[in-house]
Structures are given as C-alpha cells and as structure tokens.
Amino acid sequence: MNKYMLELDEIGKQIVKNNFSAAFNAVKWQVKRTWRVAPTVSGRAVDTKKIKDIQLSKCCKYKIAENIISLQNDGWYSKESLQKRMLLDQYLLQENLGANNILWPMSVVESGTEKVLGGVKVRLQLPEELLLELYKSKFEQLKIDYIGFRNQVYMKILQQFANYRWLLTYLTGATPFGEGANASPVRSQSECCSIPVLKAADQVDYRSLQSYLQNSQYRQTRKTDGVTVASSFENEVEMLQKGIHYLEIPHLDLDPFAITGIRPEILDLLEALAAFFIATPGIRNEEMAATLQKNRQLNQQIAHENPFSATECQLQAQKTLNKLQRFVQAVGLGELEQSLDKAIALSKAPTETPSAKLLRGHAGRPMTTSAQQLAVRNGTSNESLLDHSELRILDDNSRLVLCAAFKLGVSYSVVSSQDKLIKVGNTMLECGIQTEDSSAVMQKVWSNRQLSKKIAAAAGYTVPTQWNVSQKSEIAKVYQEVKGAAIAIKNNRTSGTHVFRVPPTQKLFAQTVKQYLTLAAPCLVEQVVTGAPYTALLVGGKVVSLVERIPQNIVGNGRSTIKQLIQNKENERKKLGRCFDFGEIQKKSLAEQGRTLTDVLPRGVQLYLRYDASTKTGADYLEVRAETDVSYLQRLEELAGLLKMSSGSLDVLISNIYQPLASDAEKGQFVFLNAHAFPQLSKHQHTLLKETQAIAESIVKNAVSLK
C-alpha cells in the first residue's frame, strides 16, 4: 500500500487488513430513467394512446400531461444484472410505444425555470455483509451502536459525493441549452442553480445524520449537491433509529450517446468513488461547511462553463481520477480500471465530454434537429438493444409475451435465454406458452405426428390416411399405394411439409421422401384431404385465435414484376420477424404456372408460390375466429382436452367454417392434422386485414389469472 502513497482511515485499514475489498462487488443498484416522449416525425403529435395503453406499474410510470415516461428497476440488482435489466425494460418500452413515438435522448430544462424533464436517478446500496464485518472487526469493541456506525459510513460517503459533485457534472453534463434558449452554451443547464437555492444549501449541516435532517433545507441539496441519503420509511427521521437504506444521486443528465441513457463506466466510477470515500479520510467536521460551500461553487462554475473552453477543473479532475485509479489497483478492484481510464481520458479532452459532442454534432442547426435525429436513431434501433442484451438469443414467442407483460403492468424476468424460459408474475413459461404444469409426456405425444393422430382417430376424430416410411427400402412399396393421388410428405417430428397437388413421379417421390426421412424419425406420407387449413391457438384450454393459413402468394398491382412483388413482400415480412423465402420449390411452382420473374402481374391477380401453408413457408394468416361457427371452436377445445393440451396449437382442415359441424357428417368437415406445444405466436398476433391482436396478452392474463 505504501508504494501508492494512499492515506487510509481506520475503516480503510480494516478493509485492507481483512481483505474486505471484494465485498464491493456485492454493491446493489437501482436506476430510474426518465425521458420525454416525442413524435417520430417532427411537427406531429405524440401518440398518447400508446402511452395510456401501458398500465402503470412499479417498473413504468408516466405523466401524460407532460409526455414524460420513466423506467425504474423493480428491485435491487448487481451491476451486471442491472445492465441486462435496463436493456430489457427499455426494449419492451420502445416496443409498446410503437413506431410513431420515440424517447427524447436528452434531458430538457424548461425555458425560464430550473425544472428538468428527463434524466437518470441512481441508488447505491452498500453490502450489508461488508458493514457488519467492519463493525465486528473493530468498531463493536468501541461500544458504538451498529445503526449509528452504519449511518456514519453512509454520511461519510454522502459528504464526499457532495464534495466531488463537480466531477460528475464535468463527465456527464449533457444539457448545453435550456428549452428554446438561444444563449451561449453551457456544460449542464440542469446543474445551474439560482443564488437563493445555493444559499439555502449552504445552511445544511452535513456533520451527522441528525444535524443533516434537522434543517428542512436539506432537500435543496438534492439539486445543488446532487446526492442524498434515503430509506423506504415514510418519515425520513426514522433513519436515525432504523438506519439509512441507500445513497441516492437524484439526477444525472441523460447521455444521448449511450444506448440506455447512462454509460456503464459511470456506474463503475460511482462504485469506485463509493469504495474510495469509505476507505480514505473524510472531511474534518470543523472544515465541513466551508469545504462543501467551496466545491458547490466549483460545481456551478463547471456547469456554467462553455464545453469547448478550458475547464476550471481539468488538473483537479486528473489528480482525483489518478488517485482513484491507484486506489482500485491497491485494494484489488482492478475490474474498474478500464472505466477509470476512460474517465481520465475525458479529463484530458474536454471537447469529448457529452455536451461538447452534442454541440459538435449540432453544426449550426437547431439543437432540437440534432436531438431528433439521435432520438429517431435510438428509437428505431431496438435491434441494437437486442444485440446488446440477452434478448438476442431469446425466442420470438417469449419476447412477445414479455412485451405484453410490460404493457399489462405484470412483473416479468428472463430466467434463461438459452433455455427459452421467462417468468411472468409467478409463472414460468417455456417458449412463451408452456407452463411448469404442462406434461412433458404429452409434449412428446404432440410432437409425434403419427401418435397424436392415432389418439385422435381412436376417439372418433377424422385424420388423413397416412403411410409410414422408416427406411429407404420401403419407398417403392409406399409409392405404389399412393400413386396417382395428391399427397403431403413430412417428417414425423420436425416441422415442414411438401405438398403435391399434382401426383409426383416415382423419382420425385423418392427424392422428397429421402429429404424428410431421418434416423431419429420416420417420414410420413399423407393423402391430401379437401378443405382449407387452419391453426387454432389455445390458451388455458380456450381457443383465443383461429387463423386460416393461406399458402405463400403475391398479389399483382399492374406495375411491378413478379420479382419486385416478391422483394416487397419479403421486406414486409422482415419487419414482422417472419420469412418469405424464394427457392427451388417456388421456382418450380412459377414454371408450372407458365410464369417468369420478369412478368408483370395484373392488378388484383393472386399468384401462389407454393401450395402448402406449414410453418416457415411464407404463408399469410387470416384471423377467422369471430366468424367461425361455434361448433368448430367447441370441437377444437374438446380435441385439446383429449390431448391434454391446455396451451398450444392444433392444425386442422375445415371445409366450411360457416356451416355448423354435424356429427354424422364430420368426416368431410373437420380433419385433425397436427398438434404443437410451441406454436409461432406472431402468426396469430399479426394477421391480414386486422390490427395486431392481443394474443400474447391472453397468455399473460392466463398465467397470472387476470381477467
């Protein structure tokens, strides 16, 4: 320790002596981020309906009158978990705000006032284990009360954060102008305080928690000193007897260049500062008022200075950060060094601080124009949030259900992205639909196409005539039985189907069967049955959606070539996260119909690119539940009950959804095809001719028993 020439106080010596520094990794965090919501297109109105549709919750709050929305962690998190949670919450918020709303990337100071719209609030909670160990190692022997000791530690940190607020203002200031102002730019308009507010703060006594709370003006120091101590008690005076719960930094400017509004290295800096302030000598009581007043004035100078000018604190900032760097090296907090290197680099280059970068990008244009461009970039880059978070490997179903949980104000979390497990309320969901109550045995039955049909047929349900091909030597024999018939070829377990409406040749039949035949599962050959294909989605044993599956197709407009129409539809599908592939099957289908890619398709003419509408074939989906005769919905729910399927989907053929199902004539009316434990929710959520359906919301409500 001597080689670093760092002075430690008694607490610091105990930390080093007993190797307590690792406990700082257990610091817990809460972050609240607030943005102004703005329209995607400048000059238009905010789509407030999208905001109002979001239920208020512990996680999300908003004020419609001011178009302000906030995200706050619903608990205490480690730093790593906090980063993941902030990305998750922000992704879900932006998805629910829709395409016409964006989050304004900057804090905004209202014209003519000190009111700040938008910003970041950070709460930091010291590890209880660290405080207890420190107390037992030395201070219990001195007959000091534990709550009193604990409060003293928090007050020591509070004093020093107030003393060094100027450093955070320099590194994070990002409000060069007030709203609508044309004055000279400053580093942080949000930190600029009036003289009466500063004078009120000068009257607050920081020497102890009791003296701090005695003067009601201590609330003013939230603005001037940017830090306070707090608890979950309704009456803050209770902290004297029951203890301070956490340290709070009430406001930092939103960082318009950080994807979450705050850079990860700022959290690292706060952790390093907290550790440093605990372990090194604090401010002497007799010097407290004068020292804080002096640095309060320094903070104001830095807040008011032009971001491009030589800063008042450059040498002082470098000296402080270098000392901090030596400290983390000495006490074994080396994981913070990289972030401190970035802070040191900023102390040497004032023009790279957030306000200066904003002004440089401003380039003579109105600041609102620059901010609008940043907001649109951030608002349309939910893909970036995916890339930076665990959501990138989470399945689409789970993301849809998480979005619905956020909207409904229901608690949620990602349990395991790799295992496709999320939690909604107290219910675990796999792939966004199956709960822990689902039978693993029955899921195996559903995935076995042949077995599920066998169970249905035994109960009197109509199923297609089928042949089983387990090995290549059986192909010729099966072909002789299906020769001349329209058939569908599929694997017994995996998705995907090849439909031949025109009977295939023996050679083509053999080639296709070999594509679907695997060692793990046989190939099924089914006779094509007349009727339109439908998929029913069940949640809690009830049909919540019934979609007609329309095979991959395009519709002409009289101007575009077939190739252009395919490209246009492919782009539309990408926005929905769905495929619209064009391969050999589609090329062959075009050739059979006498079409080429350069043909211009007449207006209104529908051209099918393939004839099956199984999963991932580019099919369209038309919601028909509301117009389907109730007898089919009842029959579907009965079939689900037979298969012991509470949630999942069923593929069926129905000859006429408007004609009631007659039990004595069911053979041609209702045919069971397949059961799926993990259906693709998006094909029920986004359908033709309808706005987005609340399918995922149905799953959330079922999971938490909401009506």
N, C-alpha and C positions, 0 to 999 in steps of 0.2 A: 504493500500500500504506500510506503514512503516514497517509492520512485515516482509515483504520480503526484506527490505533494498535495494530497487532498486532506482537508480537515474534516474529521467526523465528530459528531457529538456522541453522547452516551448511547443513544438508540443505534446510531450507525455502527459504533464499535461492537454492539451486541449482534447486529446483523452479520457483520464480517466474522466475528468470533465463532458464532454458532451456525454459520453458513445458511442464513435465512433468506438470502437474496433470491433464491429460486422461487420463493413463495410469491414474488411479484408477478410471476406468470399466471397466478390464480386471481389477479385483479378482475373484477366483474364490471360490465359496462351496460349502459343503456344509452341509446341515441334517439333523439326526436328530430326529425327533419320536416321543415315546413316550406311549401312552395306556393307561389301564386299560380293559379291555373289560367292559362291564356289560350286563345283560339289558335289553331294551327296556321290559319291564313290571317294575316294582319288585316284589321278592319272589320272582321266578322265578330259575331257574339260568341261567348263561351257557351258550350252545350251543357247547361246546368242540369238537364235531366240525367245525364250520365253520372254526374256527381251525386245527385239526390238518390239515384238508384242504389248507391253504395250505402249499406247500413252502417251507422256509427258503431264503433267498437273500441276496445282498448287499444287496438292497433291503429285505427284510422279515425281521424276527426276532421271536420271541415266547417267552414263558415261560408255559406252560400252568398251572403251579402257582400263579402269581400273577395269571393272566389279564392279562398285560402284552403289548402288541404295539408294535413300533417300525417306522418307515419311515425309511430313510436313502438319500440320493442315491447312485447308483452311480458317480458321477464328480464332477468339478469343473464348476460352472456359472456363467455370468454371472448377475447378479441377476435380469434379465428371464427368462432361461431357467429359473432356479431356481423362480420363482413358478409358471411353467407346469408344471414337473415336479412340484412339491409338490401342485398341484391334481389332476394326472393320477394320481399314486400314491395319493392319498387317495380319489379316486373309485373306483379299482379295488379298494382295500382294503375300502371300505364295501360295494361290490357283492358281494364274496366273503364278507363277514361275515354276510350275509343279514339278513332282516327282524327276527330275534329278538335280535340283538346291536347294541350301539351303542358308540361311542367316548366315554368319560367326558371331558367337556370341560375338567376342572380337574386340575391336579397335586394329589396327595394325600400328605400327610405322615402316615406310620403312627403310630398312637397310642403314646405313650411312647418314641418313637425319633426319630432325625433322618433316617430313611430316606424318600426321596421317590419316589413312584410316579407316573410321568408327568412330562413336561417337554420342553423344547426345547434341543438342543445345536447350537451354531453354530460352524462352522470358517471361517476367513477366510484366504485366501492372497494375499499381495501379488504384483503383476505382476512377473515376473522381468525384463521389459524395463525397468521403472522402476528396479529395484535396480541393474541393470547400467549404465544410463545415468548414474545418480547416482554410481556408483563411478568410472566413466570420467571424468566431468566434473570431479572434484575429488579424490576420496579415493585413487585409484590413484597419484596423484602423491606422496601422503604415505607410500607404501610400505606401505599397510595391506593385509593379505591379504583377498581378496574374501569368502571364507566368514566370516572374522572380522567384516568390515564388515556383511555380511548378518545375522549373528547379533546384532550390536549394534543394528541397526534393529528387529529383532523384539523384542529385550529392552526397548528403549525404549518400544515400544507396550505390551508386557506390563506394565511398571511403571505406565504411566498408566491402563491399563484397570483394574488392581488399585486404583489411587488413586481412580478415579471409579466404582467398582462401586456405590456408594450411589445414583448417578443412575439406573442400570438397575433397581435394586431399587425405587426410587420409581416409575418409569414402567411397570414390568412386573409388580410383585408382585401375585399373584392367589391366595394361599392364606391367607385370613383365619383359618382354623381348622385344627387338626390333625384327623385322622380320629376322629370320635366325641367330640371335645372340646367342652366347654360353657364354656370360659374366655372371657375378653374377646377380641374380635377383634384381629388384628394385620394389618400390611400384607402380610407374606410370612413365613408359618411356615416355609417351605422354606429361607429365608435365616438363620433363627435358629440360632446356633451355641452350643455349650457352651463354658465357660471353658477347659477343657483343650485343645480344638481351636483356640481363638483364641491361646492361649499358644504352642502348637506352631507356628502360622503366624508368630508374631512372631519366631521363631528363624530363619526362612528369609531368606537373603541374596540380594536381588534385583539387586545391583550388576552382575553379569555372569552369563552362562550357566553358566560353570564353578562359581561360588560358589552359584548357584541349585540346580544339580544335586547339589552336594556334601552338602547336608543332606536326608536322606530325608524330612523333614517337608514338603518342597515339595509332596508330593501332598495334604497337608491344605489347602493354599491353594486347591485347586480348589473347596473348599467355602466357605472364608472370603472369598476374593478373587474367586471366580467367573471365573477366567481362567488359562490356562496356555499354554505353547508345546509343540509336539509335532511328530512326524515319523512316517514309515512304518517306521522302523527298529525292530527287536525290542528292541535295547538303546538306551535314550534317550541314553546317554552318547555314542553315535556322532554325535549332533548337533554335538558340539564340533568334529569334523573334517569332517563332511559337510554340516552346515548344518541349521537349523530349516526345517521344511517349511510350517508354518502356525500360526496363533494359534487357540486353541480356547476358547470360552466354554461350559463344561461343562453349565451349567444355567440356563435361564430358565423361569419358571412358564408353563404353557400359558395362553394368553389365551382364556378361554371365549367371548369376543365376536368372535374372529377366525375366519374360516372354516377356515383352515389351522392354527390354534393359535398363530400369530405374525403380528403386523401388518406389512405391507410397510414402514411408516415406521420400524419398529425396525431393520430391515436397513439402511435409509437412514441412520439415526442411527449405527449401528455403522461404516458406511463413512465418514461424516463425522468421527467420533471418530478412526478409524484415520489418516485423512489429517491431521487436526489434530495428533495426537500425533507423527507423523513430522516435521512441518514446524516445530513450536514447541519451545522449550526444555523438556527433561525435568526430572526431579527430580535435584538435586545428590546425588552419592554420599554425602557426609557427612550429608545430611538424609534419606536414603532410608528407613532403618528407622523413624525417628520419624514421618515423614510418612505412611508406609503404615499404621503402627500407629494413628495418629490417625484416619485415614479408614476403617480397618477397624472402629473403634469407632463411627464415624458411621453406617456401613452397618448395624451391629447396632441402633442407635437407630431408624433408619428402618424396619428390618424389624419391630421390636417395637412401633412406634407404632400407635395407633388410626387407621385410614384416614380417619376423619372429623375428626380433630383437626388443629390447625395443625402442619404438618410442620416438623421440625428443619432441613430443607434448602431451604426454599422460596426464600429470597433467593439462596442459593448456587447452586441449580439454575437460576434465572432468569439469573443472572450468567454461568454456564458456557454455557448454551444461546445466550444473546445473543452471546457471544464466538464461539461456534461458527458462528452464523449469519453474522456479519461475515466470518469466515474463508472460508466457502464462497463468499460473494459476491466476496471479494477474489481468490481463486485460480481462479475460473471453474468452480465446481461448483454452479452455480445450480439444476440439476435436483433438488438435495437440499433446497432451501429450503422447499418446501411441507410436507415431512415434519417439518422442524425447527420450522415454525410450529405444527404440531400438538403437538409436544413442549413448546414454550414455553407453549401454551395449557393443557396439563396441569399445568405447573409453577405456574400461577396458580390452578388449580382442583383441589385435592387430592381433592375429592369425585367427580371424574370419572375418577380412576385405576381400574384394573381391580378391585382389592379393594373399593373404595368402591362401585362399581357393583354388584358381587356382593351386598354387604350391603344395598344399597338395594332390589334385586330380591328379596332374602331375606324382607323384610317380616314377620318374626316366625315364619316357617315354618322347619322344619329345613333346613339348608344342602343336605342331600342331595336334598330335594324340588326346590329351585331348580335344582340341578345336573342332576337327572334330566330336568327339563323342557328345559333347554338341550341336553342330550345327545340327547334324542328329536328336538328341532328340527333339530339338526345332522345326526343320523343319518338322518332322513327327508328331508333336503334335498339329496340327490345332484343334484337338478335345479338347486339353487343352485350346486353345484360345476360343473355343465355350463355354466350361464350365465356363470360367471366364467372359464371355460377355453376352450382351443381345441377341446375335445371337442364343444362345442355345434354345430359345423358338420361334425363327423366323422360318417360314416355308421354305422348301427346294426351292420352286419357287423363293421366294424373295432373298434368298442367291445367287442363280444362276444369277439373274438379277443384283444384286449388284456387283458380280464378273465381269459381262460383262460391267457394267458402269465404274468400275475401269479401266478395260482394254482399253476402248474407250476414257478415259480421261474426262468422263462426271461426273458432280457433283452428289453426292448421299448422302442420310442420311436415318437412320431408324426413322420413325415417331412414330410407336408404334409396338413393337414386338408382344404383346398380340393380337392386332387387325390385325396383318399381313399387316401393312401399311408401305411402304417405299416411298421415293421421289427420282426421277431420273430427273435431270435437274429441271424444274418447274412442273413436272407432278407427281401426286400422283398415286401410284399403290397399289391395294389390291391383295394379294397372287401373286405378281409379274406379273400380267397381266391385271386386270381390272382397268380402269382409272376412274376419277371422272365423266367423260362423260357417263359412262355406265349406262343404265337404270336399276334401282332397280326392276321395274315391270317386265322387260324382263328377268332378272336373276331368278325371281320366276318362270317364264314360262319355262326357260331352265331346272330348277331343277325338274320340274314336268314332268316326262317322258310321262305320258299319254297325257297331254295337248300339249306338244311340238309336239308329233306325230300327234295329231289331227289337229294342224295348218298346218303341212307339208302335211298331206293327203288331206286337203281341197284345197291345192294349186297344187295337182296332183302328189305329191311325193309318191312313194311306201313305205309302212310301214308294219311291220309284223302284222298278225292277232293276236289280244290280248283279254284277258279276265280279268276282274277286280274282285278281291276278297276283299270285305270291312269288312266282318265278317266271323267267323268260320262256321256259318250255311250255307254259300254259297259254301264251299269247295266241298262237294259231287256233287252238281249240275254242277260246272265247270269241275270236273273230268270226268263226263260222256261226256262232249263236247270235251275234249282233249284226251280222252282215245285212246291209240294206236298211238299217234303222238309224235314226238320228240319235246320237249318243253324247254323253258328257264323260270326260276322263279326268280323274283327280286322284290325289294321294289320300289314303285313309285317315291321315292325321294332320298333314300340313295344308295351309290354305292354297288356293289356286285351282282353277278348273279350265279345261279346254273343251269347248262345245262344238260339235259337228252337226249343224242342221242339215247339211248335205252329207250323206253317209261317206266315210273315208274309204280309200283303197286299203288293201291289206298292208301294203308297205307303209303308208302314212299312219295307219292304226298302230302298227308295231313300233314305229319311231316315237309316237306320242306316249304310248304306254311305258316305254323304257325311260322316258323323261320323268315320269311320275313314280316309277317303281323304285323303292329303296330297300336296303337290307332291314331297316327298322320298321317299315310299314308297307303293306301291300298297296297295289294300285286298284282303284275301284272304277268300274265301267258301269254307267247308269243309262238307262233308256230315257231320252228326253220326254218329259210329260208336258202336255199343253197347259198353259197358264202363265200369268205374269209373276215374276219373282218378287218377293217382299222379305224384309227383315224387320222383326219385332224386337224392340228393346224393352226388357223388363227390369224394373227396379222395385224391390220389396214385393215381388210376386205380381205386380201390376204392369200392364202394357202402357208405357209412357210415350212411346213413339212407334209408328209403323210406317216404314218408307218403302216405296216401290223402287226397285233397282232397275234403272234404265241403262242398257249397255252403252259403252263408250261411243259417243257420237259428236258430230258437229252440225251446226245449222247455218246454211248459206245466207249471205246478205246481198248477193248480186254483184259484189265488187271485189271481194277478196278471193284469192286462190285457196284451194284446199290446204296447202302447206301453211299459208298465213292464218287460216282459221284454226288449224291445229296449234300453231305457235301462240295465238291469242288465248286459247283455252288453257294451254299449258301454263301460261303466265298467271291466269286467274287462279288455277289450282294451287300453284306455288304459294300464293298469298294465304290459302287455307291450309297449307301444310299437306296437301294431297297430290298424288301423282297423276300424270296424263301422258303416259309413255307412248311412243310410236315406234314399233319394231316390226319383226317379221310377220307376226300374226296380222297386224293392221295393214301391212303392205299387200299381203295375200288377199285380205278382205277387199281392199280397193280394186285390185286386179280382177277379182271375181265379179265385181260390180261394173267393170269397164271404166273405171275412173283412174286419173293420174293426179299427182300432186300439183300440177300446173293448171288443172281445170278450175274455172270459176264456178262455184256452186250457186245456182239460182236462189233468189231471196225466199226464205221460208222452207227450203228443202232440207230435210234431215237426212244425214248420211251416217250409217252405222260403221264404226271402225272395227268392231268385233261383236260377237253375238252372245257372249256370256257376261254376267254382271257380278262376278265374285269379287272378293276383297282385292284392292290394289290393281284394278284393271281399268281405272279411269271412268268408272260408271258415274252417272248422275243419280241423285236421290230425291224423290218427291214425297213429301210428308202427306199421308192419306188417313191417319188415324181418325180424325174428326168426321170424315165422310164414309168410313167403313162401317158396314152393318155390325151391330154389337155382338152378334152371334160368333163372328170370327175372333173378336177380342176375347170373348169368354173361352172359346176353344183353345186359343193360344195360351191363356192363363192356366187352363186345365192341363195342357201338354207340358207346360213349365212345371206344374205341380207334380206330374208323373215323373219327370226327370229330376225332381227335387232342386229346381233352379229358382232361387229367389231373385237373383240379379244376373243378367247375361243377355244373350240374344238368340233368336230362333229364325232360321231361314225356311220359308215356306213358299209354295206356289198356290195362288188363289185364282180361280177362273173369273170371278166377278165379285168384287168387294161390295157391290150394292145389293146383290141378291142374297137374301138370308140363307144361312147354311142349313141344309136339310139332311138329317142324319141318314136317311135311307138313300140319299144320292150323293153322299160326301165324296165318293171316290174321285169324281172329276172336279170337285170344288176346292178341296183343301188337301195339299200334299206336303208332308214334312220332309225337309232336305237335310238340315244340319243344325247343330247347337254349338254355341260359342261361349266360353267362360269369359273371354276378354275381347269383346267387340270393339270396333273402332267408333268411339263416341262422336267424332267430328262429322260422320256422315248423317247422324241424326241431329246434330247441333246446327249444321249449315246445310240447308236443303233448298231445292228450287222453289221459286215463287213465294218464299216465306222469309221473314227476318229470322235472325238467329233464335233458335229455340232454347228453352231453359232446361235442357236435358241434364247438364251437369248439376244444376241447382236441385233437380229432383233427387239426384244421388246424395247430395249433401243433406237435404232435408230428411231423407230416409235414414241416413247414417246417424243423425242427431235427433231424430224423431220430431222434426219441425213440421208444421202444417202450412 
